Amino acid sequence: MNFRDRPRRPFRLATELRVLAVGLFAVAGGALMLSRSEPVVPSEVAGAALIVVAVAVLNIAVGLRRSRRAGAVER
């Protein structure tokens, strides 16, 4: 099956916000686990969190753009 043949799932902002929350919890959990074995610099944690937020914002922007073109935004 070609990936273009698959129907797109509708964009949901709530789902993207959940993904963002899970990503931030993963960064925090990873920092806590790593801090037990070696010191963790706060800027490393902030950098990882910034990457997670940037990817989530990009996903939201692309999803909103595509869904507006298709005329199907679900909230």
All heavy atoms as TSV, in Angstrom:
chain	resi	resn	atom	element	x	y	z
A	1	MET	N	N	0.847	-1.181	0.000
A	1	MET	CA	C	0.000	0.000	0.000
A	1	MET	C	C	0.892	1.242	0.000
A	1	MET	O	O	1.790	1.376	0.817
A	1	MET	CB	C	-0.910	-0.005	1.226
A	1	MET	CG	C	-1.705	1.258	1.372
A	1	MET	SD	S	-2.565	1.337	2.945
A	1	MET	CE	C	-4.222	1.287	2.394
A	2	ASN	N	N	0.632	2.110	-0.912
A	2	ASN	CA	C	1.373	3.354	-1.008
A	2	ASN	C	C	0.892	4.303	0.094
A	2	ASN	O	O	-0.294	4.346	0.412
A	2	ASN	CB	C	1.123	3.967	-2.392
A	2	ASN	CG	C	2.044	5.114	-2.690
A	2	ASN	OD1	O	2.778	5.592	-1.824
A	2	ASN	ND2	N	2.014	5.571	-3.920
A	3	PHE	N	N	1.826	5.057	0.667
A	3	PHE	CA	C	1.423	5.940	1.773
A	3	PHE	C	C	0.466	7.028	1.304
A	3	PHE	O	O	-0.291	7.566	2.083
A	3	PHE	CB	C	2.651	6.548	2.450
A	3	PHE	CG	C	3.335	7.628	1.659
A	3	PHE	CD1	C	2.991	8.953	1.856
A	3	PHE	CD2	C	4.326	7.325	0.744
A	3	PHE	CE1	C	3.621	9.952	1.144
A	3	PHE	CE2	C	4.951	8.312	0.034
A	3	PHE	CZ	C	4.604	9.633	0.226
A	4	ARG	N	N	0.463	7.341	0.029
A	4	ARG	CA	C	-0.458	8.361	-0.484
A	4	ARG	C	C	-1.885	7.832	-0.600
A	4	ARG	O	O	-2.828	8.607	-0.690
A	4	ARG	CB	C	0.023	8.860	-1.838
A	4	ARG	CG	C	1.325	9.597	-1.734
A	4	ARG	CD	C	1.855	9.928	-3.114
A	4	ARG	NE	N	3.259	10.226	-3.053
A	4	ARG	CZ	C	3.765	11.447	-3.085
A	4	ARG	NH1	N	2.968	12.478	-3.196
A	4	ARG	NH2	N	5.049	11.645	-3.019
A	5	ASP	N	N	-2.046	6.518	-0.615
A	5	ASP	CA	C	-3.376	5.916	-0.706
A	5	ASP	C	C	-4.103	5.896	0.632
A	5	ASP	O	O	-5.310	5.714	0.686
A	5	ASP	CB	C	-3.285	4.483	-1.239
A	5	ASP	CG	C	-2.731	4.443	-2.647
A	5	ASP	OD1	O	-2.852	5.467	-3.357
A	5	ASP	OD2	O	-2.177	3.411	-3.034
A	6	ARG	N	N	-3.338	6.039	1.709
A	6	ARG	CA	C	-3.924	6.006	3.039
A	6	ARG	C	C	-4.757	7.255	3.287
A	6	ARG	O	O	-4.322	8.358	2.979
A	6	ARG	CB	C	-2.801	5.997	4.079
A	6	ARG	CG	C	-2.715	4.773	4.889
A	6	ARG	CD	C	-1.643	4.826	5.932
A	6	ARG	NE	N	-0.629	5.831	5.715
A	6	ARG	CZ	C	0.006	6.461	6.685
A	6	ARG	NH1	N	-0.275	6.203	7.923
A	6	ARG	NH2	N	0.935	7.357	6.420
A	7	PRO	N	N	-5.930	7.120	3.856
A	7	PRO	CA	C	-6.690	8.333	4.188
A	7	PRO	C	C	-6.024	9.064	5.353
A	7	PRO	O	O	-5.516	8.446	6.281
A	7	PRO	CB	C	-8.064	7.807	4.590
A	7	PRO	CG	C	-7.843	6.394	4.960
A	7	PRO	CD	C	-6.646	5.913	4.180
A	8	ARG	N	N	-6.015	10.386	5.287
A	8	ARG	CA	C	-5.415	11.181	6.362
A	8	ARG	C	C	-6.338	11.213	7.564
A	8	ARG	O	O	-7.546	11.266	7.420
A	8	ARG	CB	C	-5.188	12.608	5.898
A	8	ARG	CG	C	-4.078	12.751	4.928
A	8	ARG	CD	C	-3.775	14.226	4.747
A	8	ARG	NE	N	-2.736	14.397	3.777
A	8	ARG	CZ	C	-1.459	14.537	4.093
A	8	ARG	NH1	N	-1.095	14.530	5.337
A	8	ARG	NH2	N	-0.559	14.702	3.159
A	9	ARG	N	N	-5.730	11.188	8.727
A	9	ARG	CA	C	-6.533	11.342	9.930
A	9	ARG	C	C	-6.825	12.816	10.105
A	9	ARG	O	O	-6.010	13.667	9.744
A	9	ARG	CB	C	-5.820	10.770	11.146
A	9	ARG	CG	C	-4.545	11.481	11.502
A	9	ARG	CD	C	-3.954	10.910	12.785
A	9	ARG	NE	N	-2.660	11.478	13.054
A	9	ARG	CZ	C	-2.458	12.647	13.636
A	9	ARG	NH1	N	-3.479	13.366	14.029
A	9	ARG	NH2	N	-1.253	13.104	13.845
A	10	PRO	N	N	-7.981	13.148	10.650
A	10	PRO	CA	C	-8.294	14.577	10.829
A	10	PRO	C	C	-7.359	15.195	11.870
A	10	PRO	O	O	-6.952	14.549	12.828
A	10	PRO	CB	C	-9.738	14.581	11.317
A	10	PRO	CG	C	-9.996	13.214	11.806
A	10	PRO	CD	C	-9.061	12.295	11.079
A	11	PHE	N	N	-7.007	16.438	11.650
A	11	PHE	CA	C	-6.132	17.143	12.583
A	11	PHE	C	C	-6.908	17.493	13.843
A	11	PHE	O	O	-8.012	18.019	13.783
A	11	PHE	CB	C	-5.589	18.418	11.937
A	11	PHE	CG	C	-4.781	19.237	12.880
A	11	PHE	CD1	C	-3.486	18.891	13.191
A	11	PHE	CD2	C	-5.322	20.357	13.479
A	11	PHE	CE1	C	-2.735	19.638	14.066
A	11	PHE	CE2	C	-4.575	21.117	14.358
A	11	PHE	CZ	C	-3.278	20.759	14.653
A	12	ARG	N	N	-6.328	17.174	14.966
A	12	ARG	CA	C	-6.923	17.530	16.255
A	12	ARG	C	C	-5.873	18.204	17.118
A	12	ARG	O	O	-4.822	17.634	17.399
A	12	ARG	CB	C	-7.440	16.292	16.971
A	12	ARG	CG	C	-8.600	15.681	16.245
A	12	ARG	CD	C	-9.201	14.569	17.011
A	12	ARG	NE	N	-10.307	14.020	16.249
A	12	ARG	CZ	C	-10.966	12.967	16.589
A	12	ARG	NH1	N	-10.656	12.329	17.685
A	12	ARG	NH2	N	-11.948	12.538	15.842
A	13	LEU	N	N	-6.171	19.415	17.503
A	13	LEU	CA	C	-5.244	20.173	18.319
A	13	LEU	C	C	-5.016	19.503	19.675
A	13	LEU	O	O	-3.893	19.502	20.190
A	13	LEU	CB	C	-5.767	21.602	18.511
A	13	LEU	CG	C	-4.855	22.563	19.252
A	13	LEU	CD1	C	-3.521	22.706	18.533
A	13	LEU	CD2	C	-5.521	23.911	19.402
A	14	ALA	N	N	-6.047	18.904	20.230
A	14	ALA	CA	C	-5.919	18.241	21.532
A	14	ALA	C	C	-4.890	17.106	21.469
A	14	ALA	O	O	-4.099	16.924	22.406
A	14	ALA	CB	C	-7.269	17.703	21.982
A	15	THR	N	N	-4.876	16.372	20.373
A	15	THR	CA	C	-3.913	15.277	20.226
A	15	THR	C	C	-2.493	15.821	20.168
A	15	THR	O	O	-1.580	15.281	20.809
A	15	THR	CB	C	-4.218	14.480	18.945
A	15	THR	OG1	O	-5.543	13.986	19.025
A	15	THR	CG2	C	-3.251	13.331	18.774
A	16	GLU	N	N	-2.299	16.886	19.416
A	16	GLU	CA	C	-0.959	17.474	19.311
A	16	GLU	C	C	-0.497	18.034	20.656
A	16	GLU	O	O	0.687	17.944	20.988
A	16	GLU	CB	C	-0.936	18.554	18.236
A	16	GLU	CG	C	-1.212	18.039	16.846
A	16	GLU	CD	C	-0.201	17.009	16.367
A	16	GLU	OE1	O	0.979	17.073	16.760
A	16	GLU	OE2	O	-0.601	16.122	15.595
A	17	LEU	N	N	-1.408	18.601	21.431
A	17	LEU	CA	C	-1.032	19.110	22.751
A	17	LEU	C	C	-0.690	17.975	23.707
A	17	LEU	O	O	0.204	18.108	24.551
A	17	LEU	CB	C	-2.146	19.989	23.321
A	17	LEU	CG	C	-2.363	21.310	22.572
A	17	LEU	CD1	C	-3.558	22.052	23.163
A	17	LEU	CD2	C	-1.117	22.171	22.604
A	18	ARG	N	N	-1.371	16.845	23.563
A	18	ARG	CA	C	-1.012	15.669	24.375
A	18	ARG	C	C	0.368	15.164	24.015
A	18	ARG	O	O	1.156	14.783	24.892
A	18	ARG	CB	C	-2.040	14.556	24.175
A	18	ARG	CG	C	-3.305	14.780	24.915
A	18	ARG	CD	C	-4.217	13.564	24.833
A	18	ARG	NE	N	-5.543	13.939	25.264
A	18	ARG	CZ	C	-6.629	13.872	24.528
A	18	ARG	NH1	N	-6.568	13.391	23.317
A	18	ARG	NH2	N	-7.792	14.261	25.002
A	19	VAL	N	N	0.677	15.141	22.720
A	19	VAL	CA	C	2.010	14.722	22.272
A	19	VAL	C	C	3.076	15.651	22.850
A	19	VAL	O	O	4.139	15.205	23.301
A	19	VAL	CB	C	2.078	14.683	20.728
A	19	VAL	CG1	C	3.493	14.516	20.235
A	19	VAL	CG2	C	1.188	13.578	20.191
A	20	LEU	N	N	2.794	16.951	22.860
A	20	LEU	CA	C	3.722	17.918	23.441
A	20	LEU	C	C	3.922	17.642	24.930
A	20	LEU	O	O	5.053	17.637	25.423
A	20	LEU	CB	C	3.193	19.339	23.235
A	20	LEU	CG	C	3.954	20.458	23.930
A	20	LEU	CD1	C	5.384	20.549	23.433
A	20	LEU	CD2	C	3.237	21.775	23.742
A	21	ALA	N	N	2.840	17.401	25.644
A	21	ALA	CA	C	2.943	17.135	27.085
A	21	ALA	C	C	3.744	15.862	27.361
A	21	ALA	O	O	4.604	15.845	28.250
A	21	ALA	CB	C	1.554	17.027	27.696
A	22	VAL	N	N	3.492	14.827	26.588
A	22	VAL	CA	C	4.229	13.567	26.771
A	22	VAL	C	C	5.709	13.780	26.480
A	22	VAL	O	O	6.575	13.275	27.202
A	22	VAL	CB	C	3.635	12.458	25.880
A	22	VAL	CG1	C	4.547	11.254	25.820
A	22	VAL	CG2	C	2.267	12.063	26.389
A	23	GLY	N	N	6.009	14.547	25.446
A	23	GLY	CA	C	7.406	14.831	25.128
A	23	GLY	C	C	8.119	15.584	26.234
A	23	GLY	O	O	9.262	15.279	26.582
A	24	LEU	N	N	7.440	16.558	26.813
A	24	LEU	CA	C	8.054	17.328	27.902
A	24	LEU	C	C	8.231	16.476	29.157
A	24	LEU	O	O	9.242	16.589	29.856
A	24	LEU	CB	C	7.230	18.578	28.199
A	24	LEU	CG	C	7.273	19.647	27.101
A	24	LEU	CD1	C	6.329	20.794	27.460
A	24	LEU	CD2	C	8.675	20.154	26.886
A	25	PHE	N	N	7.266	15.604	29.437
A	25	PHE	CA	C	7.425	14.686	30.565
A	25	PHE	C	C	8.572	13.717	30.318
A	25	PHE	O	O	9.314	13.356	31.245
A	25	PHE	CB	C	6.135	13.908	30.832
A	25	PHE	CG	C	5.168	14.642	31.710
A	25	PHE	CD1	C	3.967	15.099	31.204
A	25	PHE	CD2	C	5.454	14.885	33.040
A	25	PHE	CE1	C	3.069	15.782	32.007
A	25	PHE	CE2	C	4.574	15.565	33.863
A	25	PHE	CZ	C	3.377	16.019	33.333
A	26	ALA	N	N	8.757	13.290	29.078
A	26	ALA	CA	C	9.870	12.400	28.752
A	26	ALA	C	C	11.210	13.102	28.960
A	26	ALA	O	O	12.165	12.495	29.470
A	26	ALA	CB	C	9.739	11.913	27.313
A	27	VAL	N	N	11.295	14.362	28.575
A	27	VAL	CA	C	12.526	15.121	28.788
A	27	VAL	C	C	12.803	15.256	30.283
A	27	VAL	O	O	13.929	15.032	30.741
A	27	VAL	CB	C	12.437	16.513	28.126
A	27	VAL	CG1	C	13.556	17.421	28.594
A	27	VAL	CG2	C	12.470	16.376	26.615
A	28	ALA	N	N	11.775	15.595	31.049
A	28	ALA	CA	C	11.961	15.746	32.497
A	28	ALA	C	C	12.327	14.414	33.154
A	28	ALA	O	O	13.230	14.360	34.002
A	28	ALA	CB	C	10.694	16.307	33.128
A	29	GLY	N	N	11.651	13.347	32.750
A	29	GLY	CA	C	11.967	12.027	33.307
A	29	GLY	C	C	13.363	11.569	32.948
A	29	GLY	O	O	14.086	11.005	33.775
A	30	GLY	N	N	13.769	11.819	31.717
A	30	GLY	CA	C	15.126	11.466	31.309
A	30	GLY	C	C	16.174	12.239	32.082
A	30	GLY	O	O	17.215	11.698	32.466
A	31	ALA	N	N	15.902	13.511	32.332
A	31	ALA	CA	C	16.842	14.318	33.107
A	31	ALA	C	C	16.940	13.815	34.544
A	31	ALA	O	O	18.031	13.772	35.122
A	31	ALA	CB	C	16.412	15.780	33.089
A	32	LEU	N	N	15.799	13.427	35.117
A	32	LEU	CA	C	15.832	12.901	36.494
A	32	LEU	C	C	16.593	11.580	36.565
A	32	LEU	O	O	17.375	11.359	37.497
A	32	LEU	CB	C	14.405	12.703	37.009
A	32	LEU	CG	C	13.661	13.967	37.392
A	32	LEU	CD1	C	12.209	13.632	37.749
A	32	LEU	CD2	C	14.348	14.653	38.556
A	33	MET	N	N	16.385	10.723	35.584
A	33	MET	CA	C	17.104	9.445	35.586
A	33	MET	C	C	18.597	9.650	35.368
A	33	MET	O	O	19.425	8.988	35.996
A	33	MET	CB	C	16.529	8.525	34.511
A	33	MET	CG	C	15.160	7.993	34.860
A	33	MET	SD	S	14.433	6.992	33.560
A	33	MET	CE	C	15.669	5.766	33.281
A	34	LEU	N	N	18.944	10.562	34.477
A	34	LEU	CA	C	20.348	10.810	34.180
A	34	LEU	C	C	21.045	11.493	35.346
A	34	LEU	O	O	22.234	11.250	35.591
A	34	LEU	CB	C	20.470	11.665	32.924
A	34	LEU	CG	C	21.856	11.882	32.355
A	34	LEU	CD1	C	22.483	10.532	31.978
A	34	LEU	CD2	C	21.817	12.786	31.154
A	35	SER	N	N	20.318	12.316	36.102
A	35	SER	CA	C	20.940	13.050	37.202
A	35	SER	C	C	21.387	12.121	38.326
A	35	SER	O	O	22.224	12.504	39.141
A	35	SER	CB	C	19.985	14.103	37.751
A	35	SER	OG	O	18.896	13.492	38.404
A	36	ARG	N	N	20.862	10.907	38.355
A	36	ARG	CA	C	21.300	9.957	39.385
A	36	ARG	C	C	22.704	9.437	39.099
A	36	ARG	O	O	23.445	9.099	40.019
A	36	ARG	CB	C	20.333	8.785	39.467
A	36	ARG	CG	C	18.995	9.176	40.002
A	36	ARG	CD	C	18.084	8.002	40.103
A	36	ARG	NE	N	16.788	8.409	40.638
A	36	ARG	CZ	C	15.774	7.613	40.780
A	36	ARG	NH1	N	15.875	6.346	40.408
A	36	ARG	NH2	N	14.644	8.056	41.275
A	37	SER	N	N	23.078	9.355	37.829
A	37	SER	CA	C	24.389	8.816	37.492
A	37	SER	C	C	25.430	9.903	37.233
A	37	SER	O	O	26.607	9.698	37.486
A	37	SER	CB	C	24.286	7.904	36.265
A	37	SER	OG	O	23.812	8.632	35.156
A	38	GLU	N	N	25.021	11.049	36.722
A	38	GLU	CA	C	25.957	12.143	36.467
A	38	GLU	C	C	25.205	13.466	36.541
A	38	GLU	O	O	23.991	13.505	36.334
A	38	GLU	CB	C	26.626	11.988	35.101
A	38	GLU	CG	C	25.667	11.997	33.935
A	38	GLU	CD	C	26.381	11.767	32.621
A	38	GLU	OE1	O	26.795	10.634	32.372
A	38	GLU	OE2	O	26.531	12.749	31.875
A	39	PRO	N	N	25.910	14.536	36.829
A	39	PRO	CA	C	25.229	15.834	36.937
A	39	PRO	C	C	24.664	16.287	35.585
A	39	PRO	O	O	25.283	16.102	34.550
A	39	PRO	CB	C	26.311	16.796	37.420
A	39	PRO	CG	C	27.587	16.048	37.419
A	39	PRO	CD	C	27.321	14.620	37.136
A	40	VAL	N	N	23.488	16.875	35.642
A	40	VAL	CA	C	22.829	17.365	34.436
A	40	VAL	C	C	22.784	18.889	34.509
A	40	VAL	O	O	22.319	19.457	35.490
A	40	VAL	CB	C	21.397	16.803	34.312
A	40	VAL	CG1	C	20.711	17.359	33.085
A	40	VAL	CG2	C	21.432	15.298	34.263
A	41	VAL	N	N	23.262	19.519	33.457
A	41	VAL	CA	C	23.262	20.979	33.386
A	41	VAL	C	C	21.870	21.430	32.962
A	41	VAL	O	O	21.279	20.854	32.039
A	41	VAL	CB	C	24.319	21.460	32.369
A	41	VAL	CG1	C	24.361	22.973	32.296
A	41	VAL	CG2	C	25.683	20.895	32.709
A	42	PRO	N	N	21.297	22.427	33.623
A	42	PRO	CA	C	19.946	22.879	33.261
A	42	PRO	C	C	19.808	23.301	31.790
A	42	PRO	O	O	18.751	23.135	31.191
A	42	PRO	CB	C	19.693	24.055	34.190
A	42	PRO	CG	C	20.564	23.810	35.358
A	42	PRO	CD	C	21.775	23.116	34.824
A	43	SER	N	N	20.881	23.808	31.209
A	43	SER	CA	C	20.790	24.223	29.806
A	43	SER	C	C	20.603	23.027	28.875
A	43	SER	O	O	19.993	23.166	27.811
A	43	SER	CB	C	22.035	25.017	29.406
A	43	SER	OG	O	23.190	24.196	29.508
A	44	GLU	N	N	21.115	21.860	29.275
A	44	GLU	CA	C	20.891	20.652	28.464
A	44	GLU	C	C	19.414	20.275	28.473
A	44	GLU	O	O	18.843	19.909	27.439
A	44	GLU	CB	C	21.731	19.488	28.990
A	44	GLU	CG	C	23.212	19.675	28.831
A	44	GLU	CD	C	24.001	18.576	29.500
A	44	GLU	OE1	O	23.440	17.878	30.378
A	44	GLU	OE2	O	25.182	18.410	29.160
A	45	VAL	N	N	18.807	20.332	29.628
A	45	VAL	CA	C	17.384	20.017	29.756
A	45	VAL	C	C	16.551	21.042	28.994
A	45	VAL	O	O	15.607	20.697	28.276
A	45	VAL	CB	C	16.962	19.947	31.237
A	45	VAL	CG1	C	15.474	19.655	31.362
A	45	VAL	CG2	C	17.781	18.903	31.972
A	46	ALA	N	N	16.913	22.305	29.125
A	46	ALA	CA	C	16.186	23.358	28.420
A	46	ALA	C	C	16.332	23.201	26.908
A	46	ALA	O	O	15.374	23.419	26.158
A	46	ALA	CB	C	16.697	24.726	28.858
A	47	GLY	N	N	17.506	22.815	26.451
A	47	GLY	CA	C	17.712	22.587	25.023
A	47	GLY	C	C	16.866	21.454	24.496
A	47	GLY	O	O	16.259	21.552	23.421
A	48	ALA	N	N	16.805	20.362	25.248
A	48	ALA	CA	C	15.976	19.226	24.837
A	48	ALA	C	C	14.502	19.603	24.838
A	48	ALA	O	O	13.748	19.236	23.916
A	48	ALA	CB	C	16.226	18.039	25.761
A	49	ALA	N	N	14.072	20.343	25.852
A	49	ALA	CA	C	12.675	20.781	25.911
A	49	ALA	C	C	12.356	21.733	24.766
A	49	ALA	O	O	11.264	21.682	24.190
A	49	ALA	CB	C	12.391	21.446	27.255
A	50	LEU	N	N	13.306	22.594	24.415
A	50	LEU	CA	C	13.106	23.527	23.309
A	50	LEU	C	C	12.927	22.778	21.989
A	50	LEU	O	O	12.084	23.145	21.166
A	50	LEU	CB	C	14.283	24.489	23.220
A	50	LEU	CG	C	14.196	25.564	22.150
A	50	LEU	CD1	C	13.014	26.482	22.446
A	50	LEU	CD2	C	15.481	26.354	22.085
A	51	ILE	N	N	13.680	21.714	21.796
A	51	ILE	CA	C	13.535	20.904	20.587
A	51	ILE	C	C	12.159	20.260	20.537
A	51	ILE	O	O	11.487	20.258	19.500
A	51	ILE	CB	C	14.655	19.850	20.507
A	51	ILE	CG1	C	15.991	20.540	20.249
A	51	ILE	CG2	C	14.363	18.818	19.418
A	51	ILE	CD1	C	17.189	19.643	20.385
A	52	VAL	N	N	11.702	19.713	21.666
A	52	VAL	CA	C	10.380	19.088	21.719
A	52	VAL	C	C	9.294	20.113	21.403
A	52	VAL	O	O	8.371	19.848	20.618
A	52	VAL	CB	C	10.136	18.436	23.103
A	52	VAL	CG1	C	8.691	18.013	23.269
A	52	VAL	CG2	C	11.050	17.240	23.285
A	53	VAL	N	N	9.394	21.297	21.977
A	53	VAL	CA	C	8.398	22.343	21.732
A	53	VAL	C	C	8.440	22.794	20.272
A	53	VAL	O	O	7.392	22.984	19.647
A	53	VAL	CB	C	8.613	23.536	22.692
A	53	VAL	CG1	C	7.767	24.726	22.299
A	53	VAL	CG2	C	8.307	23.112	24.121
A	54	ALA	N	N	9.626	22.933	19.713
A	54	ALA	CA	C	9.749	23.370	18.319
A	54	ALA	C	C	9.121	22.364	17.364
A	54	ALA	O	O	8.410	22.740	16.420
A	54	ALA	CB	C	11.215	23.587	17.976
A	55	VAL	N	N	9.355	21.092	17.604
A	55	VAL	CA	C	8.765	20.057	16.742
A	55	VAL	C	C	7.249	20.046	16.885
A	55	VAL	O	O	6.520	19.927	15.900
A	55	VAL	CB	C	9.375	18.672	17.065
A	55	VAL	CG1	C	8.609	17.557	16.396
A	55	VAL	CG2	C	10.841	18.639	16.643
A	56	ALA	N	N	6.753	20.203	18.105
A	56	ALA	CA	C	5.302	20.216	18.322
A	56	ALA	C	C	4.659	21.425	17.641
A	56	ALA	O	O	3.600	21.296	17.015
A	56	ALA	CB	C	4.991	20.219	19.814
A	57	VAL	N	N	5.284	22.581	17.739
A	57	VAL	CA	C	4.744	23.783	17.094
A	57	VAL	C	C	4.744	23.612	15.580
A	57	VAL	O	O	3.788	23.989	14.896
A	57	VAL	CB	C	5.539	25.038	17.525
A	57	VAL	CG1	C	5.215	26.236	16.647
A	57	VAL	CG2	C	5.265	25.349	18.980
A	58	LEU	N	N	5.799	23.025	15.044
A	58	LEU	CA	C	5.856	22.766	13.608
A	58	LEU	C	C	4.748	21.804	13.177
A	58	LEU	O	O	4.068	22.029	12.169
A	58	LEU	CB	C	7.224	22.201	13.234
A	58	LEU	CG	C	7.447	21.907	11.762
A	58	LEU	CD1	C	7.410	23.196	10.963
A	58	LEU	CD2	C	8.760	21.191	11.558
A	59	ASN	N	N	4.543	20.734	13.944
A	59	ASN	CA	C	3.465	19.779	13.633
A	59	ASN	C	C	2.096	20.461	13.679
A	59	ASN	O	O	1.240	20.199	12.839
A	59	ASN	CB	C	3.479	18.607	14.599
A	59	ASN	CG	C	4.554	17.613	14.271
A	59	ASN	OD1	O	5.075	17.581	13.162
A	59	ASN	ND2	N	4.893	16.790	15.240
A	60	ILE	N	N	1.883	21.318	14.661
A	60	ILE	CA	C	0.607	22.024	14.772
A	60	ILE	C	C	0.415	22.966	13.588
A	60	ILE	O	O	-0.669	23.017	12.992
A	60	ILE	CB	C	0.524	22.774	16.114
A	60	ILE	CG1	C	0.394	21.765	17.264
A	60	ILE	CG2	C	-0.632	23.758	16.133
A	60	ILE	CD1	C	0.552	22.365	18.637
A	61	ALA	N	N	1.460	23.694	13.238
A	61	ALA	CA	C	1.349	24.638	12.116
A	61	ALA	C	C	1.052	23.912	10.804
A	61	ALA	O	O	0.174	24.325	10.037
A	61	ALA	CB	C	2.636	25.446	11.992
A	62	VAL	N	N	1.764	22.831	10.551
A	62	VAL	CA	C	1.536	22.069	9.316
A	62	VAL	C	C	0.155	21.432	9.331
A	62	VAL	O	O	-0.560	21.451	8.327
A	62	VAL	CB	C	2.644	21.014	9.131
A	62	VAL	CG1	C	2.298	20.038	8.012
A	62	VAL	CG2	C	3.971	21.681	8.843
A	63	GLY	N	N	-0.256	20.888	10.462
A	63	GLY	CA	C	-1.574	20.265	10.560
A	63	GLY	C	C	-2.699	21.251	10.342
A	63	GLY	O	O	-3.677	20.956	9.643
A	64	LEU	N	N	-2.572	22.439	10.945
A	64	LEU	CA	C	-3.605	23.464	10.754
A	64	LEU	C	C	-3.665	23.920	9.300
A	64	LEU	O	O	-4.740	24.113	8.741
A	64	LEU	CB	C	-3.345	24.654	11.666
A	64	LEU	CG	C	-3.725	24.476	13.131
A	64	LEU	CD1	C	-3.281	25.681	13.940
A	64	LEU	CD2	C	-5.210	24.251	13.272
A	65	ARG	N	N	-2.514	24.076	8.697
A	65	ARG	CA	C	-2.473	24.516	7.296
A	65	ARG	C	C	-3.134	23.494	6.379
A	65	ARG	O	O	-3.945	23.839	5.522
A	65	ARG	CB	C	-1.022	24.748	6.895
A	65	ARG	CG	C	-0.863	25.245	5.500
A	65	ARG	CD	C	0.589	25.587	5.240
A	65	ARG	NE	N	0.787	25.672	3.810
A	65	ARG	CZ	C	1.812	25.172	3.173
A	65	ARG	NH1	N	2.757	24.555	3.841
A	65	ARG	NH2	N	1.930	25.291	1.881
A	66	ARG	N	N	-2.791	22.227	6.585
A	66	ARG	CA	C	-3.375	21.180	5.738
A	66	ARG	C	C	-4.871	21.030	5.967
A	66	ARG	O	O	-5.634	20.837	5.030
A	66	ARG	CB	C	-2.684	19.844	6.003
A	66	ARG	CG	C	-1.317	19.765	5.418
A	66	ARG	CD	C	-0.701	18.425	5.672
A	66	ARG	NE	N	0.620	18.350	5.073
A	66	ARG	CZ	C	1.467	17.387	5.308
A	66	ARG	NH1	N	1.155	16.401	6.145
A	66	ARG	NH2	N	2.645	17.380	4.727
A	67	SER	N	N	-5.292	21.124	7.210
A	67	SER	CA	C	-6.710	20.947	7.491
A	67	SER	C	C	-7.535	22.143	7.022
A	67	SER	O	O	-8.683	21.988	6.628
A	67	SER	CB	C	-6.938	20.694	8.979
A	67	SER	OG	O	-6.476	21.773	9.735
A	68	ARG	N	N	-6.955	23.321	7.056
A	68	ARG	CA	C	-7.679	24.487	6.521
A	68	ARG	C	C	-7.845	24.376	5.023
A	68	ARG	O	O	-8.864	24.767	4.476
A	68	ARG	CB	C	-6.943	25.770	6.875
A	68	ARG	CG	C	-7.174	26.183	8.293
A	68	ARG	CD	C	-6.595	27.551	8.568
A	68	ARG	NE	N	-6.737	27.862	9.987
A	68	ARG	CZ	C	-5.853	28.542	10.689
A	68	ARG	NH1	N	-4.753	28.983	10.110
A	68	ARG	NH2	N	-6.058	28.780	11.961
A	69	ARG	N	N	-6.832	23.853	4.361
A	69	ARG	CA	C	-6.949	23.637	2.917
A	69	ARG	C	C	-8.046	22.628	2.604
A	69	ARG	O	O	-8.791	22.780	1.647
A	69	ARG	CB	C	-5.635	23.119	2.342
A	69	ARG	CG	C	-4.626	24.193	2.118
A	69	ARG	CD	C	-3.442	23.611	1.411
A	69	ARG	NE	N	-2.451	24.638	1.148
A	69	ARG	CZ	C	-1.266	24.400	0.662
A	69	ARG	NH1	N	-0.909	23.155	0.376
A	69	ARG	NH2	N	-0.412	25.375	0.447
A	70	ALA	N	N	-8.112	21.595	3.419
A	70	ALA	CA	C	-9.123	20.565	3.212
A	70	ALA	C	C	-10.471	20.989	3.779
A	70	ALA	O	O	-11.502	20.376	3.480
A	70	ALA	CB	C	-8.684	19.252	3.856
A	71	GLY	N	N	-10.476	22.000	4.643
A	71	GLY	CA	C	-11.720	22.492	5.236
A	71	GLY	C	C	-12.252	21.616	6.356
A	71	GLY	O	O	-13.438	21.542	6.561
A	72	ALA	N	N	-11.339	20.952	7.086
A	72	ALA	CA	C	-11.797	20.040	8.136
A	72	ALA	C	C	-10.947	20.182	9.388
A	72	ALA	O	O	-10.087	19.361	9.636
A	72	ALA	CB	C	-11.756	18.606	7.630
A	73	VAL	N	N	-11.192	21.200	10.155
A	73	VAL	CA	C	-10.488	21.366	11.421
A	73	VAL	C	C	-11.391	20.871	12.527
A	73	VAL	O	O	-12.518	21.341	12.671
A	73	VAL	CB	C	-10.100	22.840	11.682
A	73	VAL	CG1	C	-9.453	22.999	13.039
A	73	VAL	CG2	C	-9.200	23.356	10.577
A	74	GLU	N	N	-10.904	19.891	13.319
A	74	GLU	CA	C	-11.672	19.396	14.471
A	74	GLU	C	C	-11.032	19.910	15.734
A	74	GLU	O	O	-9.828	19.845	15.878
A	74	GLU	CB	C	-11.701	17.863	14.469
A	74	GLU	CG	C	-12.552	17.286	13.379
A	74	GLU	CD	C	-12.705	15.786	13.546
A	74	GLU	OE1	O	-12.552	15.309	14.681
A	74	GLU	OE2	O	-12.958	15.139	12.554
A	75	ARG	N	N	-11.842	20.388	16.643
A	75	ARG	CA	C	-11.275	20.926	17.889
A	75	ARG	C	C	-11.609	20.036	19.046
A	75	ARG	O	O	-12.481	19.337	19.124
A	75	ARG	CB	C	-11.794	22.315	18.129
A	75	ARG	CG	C	-11.284	23.228	17.059
A	75	ARG	CD	C	-11.781	24.631	17.240
A	75	ARG	NE	N	-11.368	25.362	16.075
A	75	ARG	CZ	C	-10.783	26.533	16.131
A	75	ARG	NH1	N	-10.556	27.103	17.263
A	75	ARG	NH2	N	-10.434	27.140	15.042
